[in-house]
Amino acid sequence: MSWRTYLAQARIIRSMALLADPARTVLGVALEVGFENVSSFARAFGRHIGEAPSVYRRRVASERI
């Protein structure tokens, strides 16, 4: 695994934990894990997870209830 691939996966995994916190915004999470904007974060998240960050957040929130 290349360093770039490892870093991308680590950022996405960290963002999953952060998105589970309803107090955080998608923009805030994107910036915190090292993306320059929401659109690049959403594309990367979708490639790795298979759904948009906002969809993931809603699904995780509904599973917590």
PDBQT receptor file of N, H, CA, C and O in Angstrom, charges set to zero:
ATOM      1  N   MET A   1       0.850  -1.171   0.000  1.00  0.00    +0.000 N 
ATOM      2  CA  MET A   1       0.000   0.000   0.000  1.00  0.00    +0.000 C 
ATOM      3  C   MET A   1       0.895   1.233   0.000  1.00  0.00    +0.000 C 
ATOM      4  O   MET A   1       1.841   1.335   0.781  1.00  0.00    +0.000 OA
ATOM      5  N   SER A   2       0.584   2.143  -0.871  1.00  0.00    +0.000 N 
ATOM      6  H   SER A   2      -0.184   2.060  -1.506  1.00  0.00    +0.000 HD
ATOM      7  CA  SER A   2       1.379   3.365  -0.938  1.00  0.00    +0.000 C 
ATOM      8  C   SER A   2       1.031   4.284   0.230  1.00  0.00    +0.000 C 
ATOM      9  O   SER A   2      -0.011   4.142   0.871  1.00  0.00    +0.000 OA
ATOM     10  N   TRP A   3       1.928   5.223   0.486  1.00  0.00    +0.000 N 
ATOM     11  H   TRP A   3       2.774   5.338  -0.034  1.00  0.00    +0.000 HD
ATOM     12  CA  TRP A   3       1.709   6.187   1.555  1.00  0.00    +0.000 C 
ATOM     13  C   TRP A   3       0.455   7.006   1.282  1.00  0.00    +0.000 C 
ATOM     14  O   TRP A   3      -0.313   7.280   2.204  1.00  0.00    +0.000 OA
ATOM     15  N   ARG A   4       0.237   7.397   0.041  1.00  0.00    +0.000 N 
ATOM     16  H   ARG A   4       0.862   7.173  -0.708  1.00  0.00    +0.000 HD
ATOM     17  CA  ARG A   4      -0.927   8.206  -0.336  1.00  0.00    +0.000 C 
ATOM     18  C   ARG A   4      -2.227   7.445  -0.067  1.00  0.00    +0.000 C 
ATOM     19  O   ARG A   4      -3.191   8.019   0.440  1.00  0.00    +0.000 OA
ATOM     20  N   THR A   5      -2.252   6.156  -0.405  1.00  0.00    +0.000 N 
ATOM     21  H   THR A   5      -1.469   5.690  -0.817  1.00  0.00    +0.000 HD
ATOM     22  CA  THR A   5      -3.439   5.334  -0.164  1.00  0.00    +0.000 C 
ATOM     23  C   THR A   5      -3.688   5.172   1.325  1.00  0.00    +0.000 C 
ATOM     24  O   THR A   5      -4.824   5.278   1.788  1.00  0.00    +0.000 OA
ATOM     25  N   TYR A   6      -2.622   4.916   2.074  1.00  0.00    +0.000 N 
ATOM     26  H   TYR A   6      -1.700   4.830   1.698  1.00  0.00    +0.000 HD
ATOM     27  CA  TYR A   6      -2.737   4.784   3.528  1.00  0.00    +0.000 C 
ATOM     28  C   TYR A   6      -3.293   6.059   4.153  1.00  0.00    +0.000 C 
ATOM     29  O   TYR A   6      -4.195   6.005   4.989  1.00  0.00    +0.000 OA
ATOM     30  N   LEU A   7      -2.757   7.193   3.749  1.00  0.00    +0.000 N 
ATOM     31  H   LEU A   7      -2.025   7.236   3.069  1.00  0.00    +0.000 HD
ATOM     32  CA  LEU A   7      -3.191   8.474   4.296  1.00  0.00    +0.000 C 
ATOM     33  C   LEU A   7      -4.665   8.734   3.965  1.00  0.00    +0.000 C 
ATOM     34  O   LEU A   7      -5.419   9.189   4.826  1.00  0.00    +0.000 OA
ATOM     35  N   ALA A   8      -5.075   8.454   2.743  1.00  0.00    +0.000 N 
ATOM     36  H   ALA A   8      -4.463   8.085   2.043  1.00  0.00    +0.000 HD
ATOM     37  CA  ALA A   8      -6.479   8.649   2.347  1.00  0.00    +0.000 C 
ATOM     38  C   ALA A   8      -7.397   7.775   3.194  1.00  0.00    +0.000 C 
ATOM     39  O   ALA A   8      -8.434   8.239   3.668  1.00  0.00    +0.000 OA
ATOM     40  N   GLN A   9      -7.024   6.523   3.386  1.00  0.00    +0.000 N 
ATOM     41  H   GLN A   9      -6.181   6.145   3.002  1.00  0.00    +0.000 HD
ATOM     42  CA  GLN A   9      -7.844   5.615   4.194  1.00  0.00    +0.000 C 
ATOM     43  C   GLN A   9      -7.892   6.070   5.651  1.00  0.00    +0.000 C 
ATOM     44  O   GLN A   9      -8.948   6.016   6.282  1.00  0.00    +0.000 OA
ATOM     45  N   ALA A  10      -6.774   6.509   6.181  1.00  0.00    +0.000 N 
ATOM     46  H   ALA A  10      -5.916   6.552   5.669  1.00  0.00    +0.000 HD
ATOM     47  CA  ALA A  10      -6.738   6.978   7.567  1.00  0.00    +0.000 C 
ATOM     48  C   ALA A  10      -7.627   8.206   7.745  1.00  0.00    +0.000 C 
ATOM     49  O   ALA A  10      -8.333   8.321   8.747  1.00  0.00    +0.000 OA
ATOM     50  N   ARG A  11      -7.598   9.112   6.789  1.00  0.00    +0.000 N 
ATOM     51  H   ARG A  11      -7.025   9.018   5.975  1.00  0.00    +0.000 HD
ATOM     52  CA  ARG A  11      -8.451  10.296   6.861  1.00  0.00    +0.000 C 
ATOM     53  C   ARG A  11      -9.928   9.924   6.830  1.00  0.00    +0.000 C 
ATOM     54  O   ARG A  11     -10.727  10.478   7.584  1.00  0.00    +0.000 OA
ATOM     55  N   ILE A  12     -10.288   8.994   5.966  1.00  0.00    +0.000 N 
ATOM     56  H   ILE A  12      -9.639   8.544   5.354  1.00  0.00    +0.000 HD
ATOM     57  CA  ILE A  12     -11.690   8.591   5.845  1.00  0.00    +0.000 C 
ATOM     58  C   ILE A  12     -12.147   7.884   7.119  1.00  0.00    +0.000 C 
ATOM     59  O   ILE A  12     -13.246   8.142   7.609  1.00  0.00    +0.000 OA
ATOM     60  N   ILE A  13     -11.325   7.007   7.651  1.00  0.00    +0.000 N 
ATOM     61  H   ILE A  13     -10.432   6.797   7.253  1.00  0.00    +0.000 HD
ATOM     62  CA  ILE A  13     -11.693   6.307   8.887  1.00  0.00    +0.000 C 
ATOM     63  C   ILE A  13     -11.874   7.296  10.034  1.00  0.00    +0.000 C 
ATOM     64  O   ILE A  13     -12.824   7.179  10.808  1.00  0.00    +0.000 OA
ATOM     65  N   ARG A  14     -10.983   8.256  10.148  1.00  0.00    +0.000 N 
ATOM     66  H   ARG A  14     -10.211   8.351   9.519  1.00  0.00    +0.000 HD
ATOM     67  CA  ARG A  14     -11.121   9.282  11.187  1.00  0.00    +0.000 C 
ATOM     68  C   ARG A  14     -12.390  10.108  10.973  1.00  0.00    +0.000 C 
ATOM     69  O   ARG A  14     -13.092  10.447  11.925  1.00  0.00    +0.000 OA
ATOM     70  N   SER A  15     -12.668  10.420   9.722  1.00  0.00    +0.000 N 
ATOM     71  H   SER A  15     -12.097  10.144   8.948  1.00  0.00    +0.000 HD
ATOM     72  CA  SER A  15     -13.866  11.217   9.433  1.00  0.00    +0.000 C 
ATOM     73  C   SER A  15     -15.138  10.468   9.798  1.00  0.00    +0.000 C 
ATOM     74  O   SER A  15     -16.124  11.094  10.189  1.00  0.00    +0.000 OA
ATOM     75  N   MET A  16     -15.142   9.164   9.682  1.00  0.00    +0.000 N 
ATOM     76  H   MET A  16     -14.341   8.656   9.365  1.00  0.00    +0.000 HD
ATOM     77  CA  MET A  16     -16.320   8.372  10.056  1.00  0.00    +0.000 C 
ATOM     78  C   MET A  16     -16.622   8.560  11.536  1.00  0.00    +0.000 C 
ATOM     79  O   MET A  16     -17.781   8.721  11.918  1.00  0.00    +0.000 OA
ATOM     80  N   ALA A  17     -15.599   8.540  12.363  1.00  0.00    +0.000 N 
ATOM     81  H   ALA A  17     -14.657   8.409  12.053  1.00  0.00    +0.000 HD
ATOM     82  CA  ALA A  17     -15.798   8.746  13.797  1.00  0.00    +0.000 C 
ATOM     83  C   ALA A  17     -16.284  10.163  14.077  1.00  0.00    +0.000 C 
ATOM     84  O   ALA A  17     -17.163  10.365  14.915  1.00  0.00    +0.000 OA
ATOM     85  N   LEU A  18     -15.724  11.133  13.389  1.00  0.00    +0.000 N 
ATOM     86  H   LEU A  18     -15.010  10.969  12.709  1.00  0.00    +0.000 HD
ATOM     87  CA  LEU A  18     -16.122  12.519  13.605  1.00  0.00    +0.000 C 
ATOM     88  C   LEU A  18     -17.537  12.788  13.122  1.00  0.00    +0.000 C 
ATOM     89  O   LEU A  18     -18.268  13.550  13.753  1.00  0.00    +0.000 OA
ATOM     90  N   LEU A  19     -17.937  12.174  12.013  1.00  0.00    +0.000 N 
ATOM     91  H   LEU A  19     -17.343  11.554  11.500  1.00  0.00    +0.000 HD
ATOM     92  CA  LEU A  19     -19.282  12.378  11.481  1.00  0.00    +0.000 C 
ATOM     93  C   LEU A  19     -20.360  11.801  12.398  1.00  0.00    +0.000 C 
ATOM     94  O   LEU A  19     -21.521  12.202  12.318  1.00  0.00    +0.000 OA
ATOM     95  N   ALA A  20     -19.990  10.881  13.250  1.00  0.00    +0.000 N 
ATOM     96  H   ALA A  20     -19.047  10.556  13.315  1.00  0.00    +0.000 HD
ATOM     97  CA  ALA A  20     -20.955  10.308  14.193  1.00  0.00    +0.000 C 
ATOM     98  C   ALA A  20     -21.354  11.313  15.271  1.00  0.00    +0.000 C 
ATOM     99  O   ALA A  20     -22.351  11.114  15.965  1.00  0.00    +0.000 OA
ATOM    100  N   ASP A  21     -20.593  12.375  15.412  1.00  0.00    +0.000 N 
ATOM    101  H   ASP A  21     -19.784  12.536  14.848  1.00  0.00    +0.000 HD
ATOM    102  CA  ASP A  21     -20.893  13.429  16.384  1.00  0.00    +0.000 C 
ATOM    103  C   ASP A  21     -21.820  14.445  15.718  1.00  0.00    +0.000 C 
ATOM    104  O   ASP A  21     -21.394  15.156  14.808  1.00  0.00    +0.000 OA
ATOM    105  N   PRO A  22     -23.083  14.528  16.154  1.00  0.00    +0.000 N 
ATOM    106  CA  PRO A  22     -24.033  15.427  15.499  1.00  0.00    +0.000 C 
ATOM    107  C   PRO A  22     -23.685  16.911  15.655  1.00  0.00    +0.000 C 
ATOM    108  O   PRO A  22     -24.237  17.746  14.938  1.00  0.00    +0.000 OA
ATOM    109  N   ALA A  23     -22.801  17.243  16.558  1.00  0.00    +0.000 N 
ATOM    110  H   ALA A  23     -22.352  16.564  17.139  1.00  0.00    +0.000 HD
ATOM    111  CA  ALA A  23     -22.418  18.643  16.751  1.00  0.00    +0.000 C 
ATOM    112  C   ALA A  23     -21.445  19.126  15.674  1.00  0.00    +0.000 C 
ATOM    113  O   ALA A  23     -21.237  20.330  15.525  1.00  0.00    +0.000 OA
ATOM    114  N   ARG A  24     -20.856  18.211  14.933  1.00  0.00    +0.000 N 
ATOM    115  H   ARG A  24     -21.025  17.233  15.054  1.00  0.00    +0.000 HD
ATOM    116  CA  ARG A  24     -19.876  18.585  13.906  1.00  0.00    +0.000 C 
ATOM    117  C   ARG A  24     -20.549  18.721  12.545  1.00  0.00    +0.000 C 
ATOM    118  O   ARG A  24     -21.506  18.012  12.234  1.00  0.00    +0.000 OA
ATOM    119  N   THR A  25     -20.031  19.643  11.744  1.00  0.00    +0.000 N 
ATOM    120  H   THR A  25     -19.254  20.219  11.997  1.00  0.00    +0.000 HD
ATOM    121  CA  THR A  25     -20.529  19.806  10.385  1.00  0.00    +0.000 C 
ATOM    122  C   THR A  25     -19.671  18.977   9.427  1.00  0.00    +0.000 C 
ATOM    123  O   THR A  25     -18.534  18.620   9.736  1.00  0.00    +0.000 OA
ATOM    124  N   VAL A  26     -20.237  18.684   8.272  1.00  0.00    +0.000 N 
ATOM    125  H   VAL A  26     -21.161  18.974   8.021  1.00  0.00    +0.000 HD
ATOM    126  CA  VAL A  26     -19.468  17.951   7.261  1.00  0.00    +0.000 C 
ATOM    127  C   VAL A  26     -18.268  18.796   6.836  1.00  0.00    +0.000 C 
ATOM    128  O   VAL A  26     -17.173  18.261   6.659  1.00  0.00    +0.000 OA
ATOM    129  N   LEU A  27     -18.454  20.084   6.674  1.00  0.00    +0.000 N 
ATOM    130  H   LEU A  27     -19.343  20.518   6.819  1.00  0.00    +0.000 HD
ATOM    131  CA  LEU A  27     -17.341  20.967   6.313  1.00  0.00    +0.000 C 
ATOM    132  C   LEU A  27     -16.261  20.929   7.388  1.00  0.00    +0.000 C 
ATOM    133  O   LEU A  27     -15.077  20.809   7.071  1.00  0.00    +0.000 OA
ATOM    134  N   GLY A  28     -16.651  21.027   8.638  1.00  0.00    +0.000 N 
ATOM    135  H   GLY A  28     -17.613  21.124   8.895  1.00  0.00    +0.000 HD
ATOM    136  CA  GLY A  28     -15.685  20.987   9.730  1.00  0.00    +0.000 C 
ATOM    137  C   GLY A  28     -14.906  19.688   9.762  1.00  0.00    +0.000 C 
ATOM    138  O   GLY A  28     -13.695  19.688   9.982  1.00  0.00    +0.000 OA
ATOM    139  N   VAL A  29     -15.597  18.584   9.544  1.00  0.00    +0.000 N 
ATOM    140  H   VAL A  29     -16.581  18.583   9.366  1.00  0.00    +0.000 HD
ATOM    141  CA  VAL A  29     -14.929  17.275   9.515  1.00  0.00    +0.000 C 
ATOM    142  C   VAL A  29     -13.959  17.216   8.339  1.00  0.00    +0.000 C 
ATOM    143  O   VAL A  29     -12.822  16.771   8.496  1.00  0.00    +0.000 OA
ATOM    144  N   ALA A  30     -14.395  17.656   7.175  1.00  0.00    +0.000 N 
ATOM    145  H   ALA A  30     -15.319  18.017   7.047  1.00  0.00    +0.000 HD
ATOM    146  CA  ALA A  30     -13.536  17.637   5.987  1.00  0.00    +0.000 C 
ATOM    147  C   ALA A  30     -12.241  18.408   6.235  1.00  0.00    +0.000 C 
ATOM    148  O   ALA A  30     -11.151  17.924   5.929  1.00  0.00    +0.000 OA
ATOM    149  N   LEU A  31     -12.369  19.589   6.781  1.00  0.00    +0.000 N 
ATOM    150  H   LEU A  31     -13.254  19.983   7.029  1.00  0.00    +0.000 HD
ATOM    151  CA  LEU A  31     -11.184  20.406   7.058  1.00  0.00    +0.000 C 
ATOM    152  C   LEU A  31     -10.305  19.781   8.133  1.00  0.00    +0.000 C 
ATOM    153  O   LEU A  31      -9.078  19.815   8.041  1.00  0.00    +0.000 OA
ATOM    154  N   GLU A  32     -10.936  19.213   9.146  1.00  0.00    +0.000 N 
ATOM    155  H   GLU A  32     -11.932  19.185   9.221  1.00  0.00    +0.000 HD
ATOM    156  CA  GLU A  32     -10.170  18.626  10.255  1.00  0.00    +0.000 C 
ATOM    157  C   GLU A  32      -9.336  17.427   9.820  1.00  0.00    +0.000 C 
ATOM    158  O   GLU A  32      -8.241  17.214  10.340  1.00  0.00    +0.000 OA
ATOM    159  N   VAL A  33      -9.840  16.647   8.877  1.00  0.00    +0.000 N 
ATOM    160  H   VAL A  33     -10.730  16.820   8.455  1.00  0.00    +0.000 HD
ATOM    161  CA  VAL A  33      -9.085  15.465   8.437  1.00  0.00    +0.000 C 
ATOM    162  C   VAL A  33      -8.154  15.752   7.259  1.00  0.00    +0.000 C 
ATOM    163  O   VAL A  33      -7.496  14.847   6.746  1.00  0.00    +0.000 OA
ATOM    164  N   GLY A  34      -8.103  17.021   6.832  1.00  0.00    +0.000 N 
ATOM    165  H   GLY A  34      -8.638  17.756   7.248  1.00  0.00    +0.000 HD
ATOM    166  CA  GLY A  34      -7.078  17.400   5.865  1.00  0.00    +0.000 C 
ATOM    167  C   GLY A  34      -7.524  17.648   4.440  1.00  0.00    +0.000 C 
ATOM    168  O   GLY A  34      -6.682  17.747   3.547  1.00  0.00    +0.000 OA
ATOM    169  N   PHE A  35      -8.814  17.752   4.199  1.00  0.00    +0.000 N 
ATOM    170  H   PHE A  35      -9.498  17.672   4.924  1.00  0.00    +0.000 HD
ATOM    171  CA  PHE A  35      -9.279  18.070   2.850  1.00  0.00    +0.000 C 
ATOM    172  C   PHE A  35      -9.429  19.578   2.727  1.00  0.00    +0.000 C 
ATOM    173  O   PHE A  35      -9.715  20.264   3.709  1.00  0.00    +0.000 OA
ATOM    174  N   GLU A  36      -9.236  20.087   1.522  1.00  0.00    +0.000 N 
ATOM    175  H   GLU A  36      -9.004  19.530   0.725  1.00  0.00    +0.000 HD
ATOM    176  CA  GLU A  36      -9.304  21.530   1.305  1.00  0.00    +0.000 C 
ATOM    177  C   GLU A  36     -10.730  22.031   1.138  1.00  0.00    +0.000 C 
ATOM    178  O   GLU A  36     -11.005  23.208   1.371  1.00  0.00    +0.000 OA
ATOM    179  N   ASN A  37     -11.638  21.150   0.737  1.00  0.00    +0.000 N 
ATOM    180  H   ASN A  37     -11.414  20.194   0.547  1.00  0.00    +0.000 HD
ATOM    181  CA  ASN A  37     -13.028  21.564   0.541  1.00  0.00    +0.000 C 
ATOM    182  C   ASN A  37     -13.954  20.363   0.668  1.00  0.00    +0.000 C 
ATOM    183  O   ASN A  37     -13.511  19.214   0.671  1.00  0.00    +0.000 OA
ATOM    184  N   VAL A  38     -15.233  20.647   0.772  1.00  0.00    +0.000 N 
ATOM    185  H   VAL A  38     -15.593  21.580   0.769  1.00  0.00    +0.000 HD
ATOM    186  CA  VAL A  38     -16.228  19.600   0.987  1.00  0.00    +0.000 C 
ATOM    187  C   VAL A  38     -16.367  18.687  -0.227  1.00  0.00    +0.000 C 
ATOM    188  O   VAL A  38     -16.559  17.481  -0.074  1.00  0.00    +0.000 OA
ATOM    189  N   SER A  39     -16.274  19.244  -1.420  1.00  0.00    +0.000 N 
ATOM    190  H   SER A  39     -16.118  20.224  -1.544  1.00  0.00    +0.000 HD
ATOM    191  CA  SER A  39     -16.487  18.412  -2.605  1.00  0.00    +0.000 C 
ATOM    192  C   SER A  39     -15.404  17.348  -2.759  1.00  0.00    +0.000 C 
ATOM    193  O   SER A  39     -15.710  16.208  -3.108  1.00  0.00    +0.000 OA
ATOM    194  N   SER A  40     -14.155  17.696  -2.506  1.00  0.00    +0.000 N 
ATOM    195  H   SER A  40     -13.907  18.622  -2.223  1.00  0.00    +0.000 HD
ATOM    196  CA  SER A  40     -13.099  16.674  -2.607  1.00  0.00    +0.000 C 
ATOM    197  C   SER A  40     -13.247  15.640  -1.495  1.00  0.00    +0.000 C 
ATOM    198  O   SER A  40     -12.990  14.455  -1.706  1.00  0.00    +0.000 OA
ATOM    199  N   PHE A  41     -13.657  16.085  -0.322  1.00  0.00    +0.000 N 
ATOM    200  H   PHE A  41     -13.866  17.048  -0.150  1.00  0.00    +0.000 HD
ATOM    201  CA  PHE A  41     -13.913  15.155   0.777  1.00  0.00    +0.000 C 
ATOM    202  C   PHE A  41     -15.058  14.211   0.422  1.00  0.00    +0.000 C 
ATOM    203  O   PHE A  41     -14.950  13.003   0.628  1.00  0.00    +0.000 OA
ATOM    204  N   ALA A  42     -16.144  14.748  -0.104  1.00  0.00    +0.000 N 
ATOM    205  H   ALA A  42     -16.232  15.730  -0.271  1.00  0.00    +0.000 HD
ATOM    206  CA  ALA A  42     -17.302  13.925  -0.445  1.00  0.00    +0.000 C 
ATOM    207  C   ALA A  42     -16.958  12.899  -1.524  1.00  0.00    +0.000 C 
ATOM    208  O   ALA A  42     -17.415  11.758  -1.458  1.00  0.00    +0.000 OA
ATOM    209  N   ARG A  43     -16.158  13.293  -2.512  1.00  0.00    +0.000 N 
ATOM    210  H   ARG A  43     -15.786  14.220  -2.565  1.00  0.00    +0.000 HD
ATOM    211  CA  ARG A  43     -15.746  12.342  -3.563  1.00  0.00    +0.000 C 
ATOM    212  C   ARG A  43     -14.906  11.214  -2.968  1.00  0.00    +0.000 C 
ATOM    213  O   ARG A  43     -15.139  10.039  -3.255  1.00  0.00    +0.000 OA
ATOM    214  N   ALA A  44     -13.934  11.576  -2.141  1.00  0.00    +0.000 N 
ATOM    215  H   ALA A  44     -13.745  12.530  -1.908  1.00  0.00    +0.000 HD
ATOM    216  CA  ALA A  44     -13.069  10.562  -1.524  1.00  0.00    +0.000 C 
ATOM    217  C   ALA A  44     -13.868   9.666  -0.594  1.00  0.00    +0.000 C 
ATOM    218  O   ALA A  44     -13.688   8.448  -0.601  1.00  0.00    +0.000 OA
ATOM    219  N   PHE A  45     -14.736  10.245   0.194  1.00  0.00    +0.000 N 
ATOM    220  H   PHE A  45     -14.883  11.234   0.200  1.00  0.00    +0.000 HD
ATOM    221  CA  PHE A  45     -15.558   9.475   1.122  1.00  0.00    +0.000 C 
ATOM    222  C   PHE A  45     -16.436   8.492   0.342  1.00  0.00    +0.000 C 
ATOM    223  O   PHE A  45     -16.544   7.321   0.706  1.00  0.00    +0.000 OA
ATOM    224  N   GLY A  46     -17.051   8.975  -0.721  1.00  0.00    +0.000 N 
ATOM    225  H   GLY A  46     -16.963   9.926  -1.016  1.00  0.00    +0.000 HD
ATOM    226  CA  GLY A  46     -17.897   8.116  -1.552  1.00  0.00    +0.000 C 
ATOM    227  C   GLY A  46     -17.129   6.975  -2.190  1.00  0.00    +0.000 C 
ATOM    228  O   GLY A  46     -17.628   5.852  -2.271  1.00  0.00    +0.000 OA
ATOM    229  N   ARG A  47     -15.917   7.257  -2.642  1.00  0.00    +0.000 N 
ATOM    230  H   ARG A  47     -15.512   8.169  -2.576  1.00  0.00    +0.000 HD
ATOM    231  CA  ARG A  47     -15.086   6.207  -3.246  1.00  0.00    +0.000 C 
ATOM    232  C   ARG A  47     -14.759   5.110  -2.238  1.00  0.00    +0.000 C 
ATOM    233  O   ARG A  47     -14.795   3.927  -2.576  1.00  0.00    +0.000 OA
ATOM    234  N   HIS A  48     -14.444   5.489  -1.016  1.00  0.00    +0.000 N 
ATOM    235  H   HIS A  48     -14.415   6.450  -0.741  1.00  0.00    +0.000 HD
ATOM    236  CA  HIS A  48     -14.025   4.522  -0.002  1.00  0.00    +0.000 C 
ATOM    237  C   HIS A  48     -15.194   3.857   0.714  1.00  0.00    +0.000 C 
ATOM    238  O   HIS A  48     -15.124   2.668   1.025  1.00  0.00    +0.000 OA
ATOM    239  N   ILE A  49     -16.260   4.593   0.980  1.00  0.00    +0.000 N 
ATOM    240  H   ILE A  49     -16.316   5.559   0.727  1.00  0.00    +0.000 HD
ATOM    241  CA  ILE A  49     -17.357   4.089   1.810  1.00  0.00    +0.000 C 
ATOM    242  C   ILE A  49     -18.578   3.694   0.982  1.00  0.00    +0.000 C 
ATOM    243  O   ILE A  49     -19.353   2.830   1.391  1.00  0.00    +0.000 OA
ATOM    244  N   GLY A  50     -18.748   4.320  -0.171  1.00  0.00    +0.000 N 
ATOM    245  H   GLY A  50     -18.118   5.022  -0.503  1.00  0.00    +0.000 HD
ATOM    246  CA  GLY A  50     -19.866   3.955  -1.034  1.00  0.00    +0.000 C 
ATOM    247  C   GLY A  50     -21.118   4.783  -0.822  1.00  0.00    +0.000 C 
ATOM    248  O   GLY A  50     -22.167   4.482  -1.391  1.00  0.00    +0.000 OA
ATOM    249  N   GLU A  51     -21.017   5.824  -0.009  1.00  0.00    +0.000 N 
ATOM    250  H   GLU A  51     -20.165   6.069   0.453  1.00  0.00    +0.000 HD
ATOM    251  CA  GLU A  51     -22.138   6.733   0.192  1.00  0.00    +0.000 C 
ATOM    252  C   GLU A  51     -21.604   8.103   0.582  1.00  0.00    +0.000 C 
ATOM    253  O   GLU A  51     -20.465   8.238   1.027  1.00  0.00    +0.000 OA
ATOM    254  N   ALA A  52     -22.439   9.107   0.407  1.00  0.00    +0.000 N 
ATOM    255  H   ALA A  52     -23.365   8.997   0.045  1.00  0.00    +0.000 HD
ATOM    256  CA  ALA A  52     -22.036  10.477   0.736  1.00  0.00    +0.000 C 
ATOM    257  C   ALA A  52     -21.883  10.638   2.246  1.00  0.00    +0.000 C 
ATOM    258  O   ALA A  52     -22.531   9.923   3.011  1.00  0.00    +0.000 OA
ATOM    259  N   PRO A  53     -21.039  11.563   2.680  1.00  0.00    +0.000 N 
ATOM    260  CA  PRO A  53     -20.872  11.787   4.119  1.00  0.00    +0.000 C 
ATOM    261  C   PRO A  53     -22.184  12.110   4.830  1.00  0.00    +0.000 C 
ATOM    262  O   PRO A  53     -22.411  11.644   5.946  1.00  0.00    +0.000 OA
ATOM    263  N   SER A  54     -23.040  12.893   4.205  1.00  0.00    +0.000 N 
ATOM    264  H   SER A  54     -22.855  13.273   3.298  1.00  0.00    +0.000 HD
ATOM    265  CA  SER A  54     -24.318  13.253   4.840  1.00  0.00    +0.000 C 
ATOM    266  C   SER A  54     -25.234  12.039   4.961  1.00  0.00    +0.000 C 
ATOM    267  O   SER A  54     -25.960  11.913   5.946  1.00  0.00    +0.000 OA
ATOM    268  N   VAL A  55     -25.210  11.151   3.981  1.00  0.00    +0.000 N 
ATOM    269  H   VAL A  55     -24.619  11.254   3.180  1.00  0.00    +0.000 HD
ATOM    270  CA  VAL A  55     -26.011   9.917   4.045  1.00  0.00    +0.000 C 
ATOM    271  C   VAL A  55     -25.470   9.020   5.158  1.00  0.00    +0.000 C 
ATOM    272  O   VAL A  55     -26.236   8.446   5.932  1.00  0.00    +0.000 OA
ATOM    273  N   TYR A  56     -24.144   8.906   5.230  1.00  0.00    +0.000 N 
ATOM    274  H   TYR A  56     -23.522   9.373   4.602  1.00  0.00    +0.000 HD
ATOM    275  CA  TYR A  56     -23.518   8.116   6.291  1.00  0.00    +0.000 C 
ATOM    276  C   TYR A  56     -23.918   8.657   7.657  1.00  0.00    +0.000 C 
ATOM    277  O   TYR A  56     -24.269   7.891   8.555  1.00  0.00    +0.000 OA
ATOM    278  N   ARG A  57     -23.866   9.960   7.811  1.00  0.00    +0.000 N 
ATOM    279  H   ARG A  57     -23.581  10.582   7.082  1.00  0.00    +0.000 HD
ATOM    280  CA  ARG A  57     -24.206  10.590   9.088  1.00  0.00    +0.000 C 
ATOM    281  C   ARG A  57     -25.645  10.282   9.478  1.00  0.00    +0.000 C 
ATOM    282  O   ARG A  57     -25.902   9.929  10.628  1.00  0.00    +0.000 OA
ATOM    283  N   ARG A  58     -26.586  10.406   8.550  1.00  0.00    +0.000 N 
ATOM    284  H   ARG A  58     -26.377  10.693   7.616  1.00  0.00    +0.000 HD
ATOM    285  CA  ARG A  58     -27.993  10.111   8.861  1.00  0.00    +0.000 C 
ATOM    286  C   ARG A  58     -28.172   8.646   9.239  1.00  0.00    +0.000 C 
ATOM    287  O   ARG A  58     -28.909   8.328  10.173  1.00  0.00    +0.000 OA
ATOM    288  N   ARG A  59     -27.496   7.748   8.511  1.00  0.00    +0.000 N 
ATOM    289  H   ARG A  59     -26.898   8.005   7.752  1.00  0.00    +0.000 HD
ATOM    290  CA  ARG A  59     -27.613   6.321   8.797  1.00  0.00    +0.000 C 
ATOM    291  C   ARG A  59     -27.064   5.997  10.183  1.00  0.00    +0.000 C 
ATOM    292  O   ARG A  59     -27.683   5.246  10.936  1.00  0.00    +0.000 OA
ATOM    293  N   VAL A  60     -25.925   6.551  10.517  1.00  0.00    +0.000 N 
ATOM    294  H   VAL A  60     -25.422   7.162   9.905  1.00  0.00    +0.000 HD
ATOM    295  CA  VAL A  60     -25.321   6.302  11.836  1.00  0.00    +0.000 C 
ATOM    296  C   VAL A  60     -26.207   6.870  12.934  1.00  0.00    +0.000 C 
ATOM    297  O   VAL A  60     -26.386   6.241  13.977  1.00  0.00    +0.000 OA
ATOM    298  N   ALA A  61     -26.761   8.052  12.707  1.00  0.00    +0.000 N 
ATOM    299  H   ALA A  61     -26.616   8.563  11.860  1.00  0.00    +0.000 HD
ATOM    300  CA  ALA A  61     -27.643   8.665  13.711  1.00  0.00    +0.000 C 
ATOM    301  C   ALA A  61     -28.891   7.817  13.929  1.00  0.00    +0.000 C 
ATOM    302  O   ALA A  61     -29.350   7.673  15.062  1.00  0.00    +0.000 OA
ATOM    303  N   SER A  62     -29.446   7.254  12.856  1.00  0.00    +0.000 N 
ATOM    304  H   SER A  62     -29.074   7.371  11.935  1.00  0.00    +0.000 HD
ATOM    305  CA  SER A  62     -30.653   6.446  13.004  1.00  0.00    +0.000 C 
ATOM    306  C   SER A  62     -30.365   5.117  13.684  1.00  0.00    +0.000 C 
ATOM    307  O   SER A  62     -31.244   4.550  14.334  1.00  0.00    +0.000 OA
ATOM    308  N   GLU A  63     -29.144   4.614  13.542  1.00  0.00    +0.000 N 
ATOM    309  H   GLU A  63     -28.430   5.074  13.014  1.00  0.00    +0.000 HD
ATOM    310  CA  GLU A  63     -28.757   3.353  14.184  1.00  0.00    +0.000 C 
ATOM    311  C   GLU A  63     -28.540   3.533  15.687  1.00  0.00    +0.000 C 
ATOM    312  O   GLU A  63     -28.639   2.569  16.447  1.00  0.00    +0.000 OA
ATOM    313  N   ARG A  64     -28.250   4.745  16.112  1.00  0.00    +0.000 N 
ATOM    314  H   ARG A  64     -28.170   5.527  15.494  1.00  0.00    +0.000 HD
ATOM    315  CA  ARG A  64     -27.995   5.018  17.522  1.00  0.00    +0.000 C 
ATOM    316  C   ARG A  64     -29.269   5.041  18.349  1.00  0.00    +0.000 C 
ATOM    317  O   ARG A  64     -29.238   4.870  19.567  1.00  0.00    +0.000 OA
ATOM    318  N   ILE A  65     -30.383   5.255  17.674  1.00  0.00    +0.000 N 
ATOM    319  H   ILE A  65     -30.408   5.395  16.684  1.00  0.00    +0.000 HD
ATOM    320  CA  ILE A  65     -31.667   5.375  18.397  1.00  0.00    +0.000 C 
ATOM    321  C   ILE A  65     -32.170   4.034  18.825  1.00  0.00    +0.000 C 
ATOM    322  O   ILE A  65     -33.231   3.940  19.442  1.00  0.00    +0.000 OA
TER     323      ILE A  65
